Structures are given as structure tokens and as C-alpha cells.
């Protein structure tokens, strides 16, 4: 068996790992209270998935080799493109997303996907600040705003948001120059009192998920797992000797 993908929690649907066996893919749900018992083995390219069908790849690059890596053309667009993707012609929203305790990120997405996109990222709160007619214009505005507000927050910087609350003064200061169209608040029901230990494991009781971070509790220690780091691993069910080294109270 191999972990070949994951689904984030969005729109009331629980997160899940996609696990392939003999060419067939099944979803392992990650609802709070579920038990995950997967031993991680060697890691290599996760191949390709089409629906419930998996095509394996033995290339050692993980999570994907160059043959199975696709590049989204809008990822680093700054508004100087010819709008080559059909989605570019749709109405777009510009937003500010907040990650506790005080990180503020500017971003854009198709207007109809705004709430879903924010939850996919694991934002604690967000505001919609502008609507424009296409993606090219939205990317140009994003690039301009990114000279003063970050447009990318990597997973390690999101780990503190699993247990911290947002600095309201920092949030209000970030919004001072914007006209807010709509506000969003998200609750991931993690109820943590300390920062989890970052680790790549798939053993423990599911506390919950936030964006692509999976929180597991195992023998008195809470772990924060980047689900992308699980993709490509061969796995065994109910591994024997599933001890993990306990943290010394985790780190603050």
C-alpha cells in the first residue's frame, strides 16, 4: 500500500488520506476521534491517480517525480500573462488571510471559491477586500500588495496557529487601509494548549486537521504532520512496535 494523496477538510467534509493498493485508491477518513495506524516505509513517487485508479511509479523522487509533477501556470503569475487558462476569465476575489498569532497573507482566488480556498489554507480569519473581472487583473493587484504583505505562508509558519489565538491589534492594523467587503472566521475545533511536535508519522488518534496539517495524539504527545510529507510513503496497517519518542512537554 502507498499513500498517494490527501484531501483537506472543506465545506463540512472531513479530511482524508488517499491510499492505493493494487491499482485501487481508497480514502482513509481523518475525522476527530478516528484512529490512524499506518507504519511508514520507504518513500518514492506517488504516480498518478484518476478517480479511484492508481498508476504506480517507482522513481525515487517524492512525493512526485518530474514525469508526474504538474505546474499550475497561475502559481507565480503577476498579471503579465495572456490568460491561457479558462479559469482566468472568471470573476476573482482578492483577500487577506490571517494565521495566528499575527501572520497576514494576501491572495486571490475565483470569487465563487473564496470560502473554500480560505479553509483549504487553514486560515483562522480572513477578509474579502476587492472583486475584479478576471484573474490577470487580480494577480496584478496581488503582486502590488505583496510588496508590503506576504503572499506565501509555508507550513512550518502555520504550526503555531494550531494552538495560538490571533493578535487582534495586529489584525486591525493590517486591515486599516482596506475596505472590507466580507469577513470570515474559521474554527477547526483543535482545543490545543501547547504547540504540537512537528513529525512525519501516521500513528495516533486524530485530533483534527487545519489546512494540510494533521494533528495526531499518541501516548501523551501531540504531533503536527504535514500531509504532503506522507505522500509517496509505502505503508503497513497496524504496525507492530508503534512507539514514538515522547516529547518533553512539546515546545512553546
Secondary structure, 3 states (H helix, E strand, C coil): CEEEEEECCECCECCEEEEEECCEEEEEECCCCCEEEEEEEEECCCCEEECCEEECCCCCCCCCCHHHCCCCCCCCCCCCCCCCCHHHHCCEEEEEEEECCCEEEEEEEEHHHHHHHHHHHCCCEEEEEEEECCHHHHHHHHHHHCCCCECCCCHHHHHHHHCCCCCHHHHHHHHCCCCCCEEEECCCCCCCCCCCEECCCCEEEEEEEECCEEEEEECCEEEEEEHHHHCCEEEEECCCCCCCCCCCCCCC
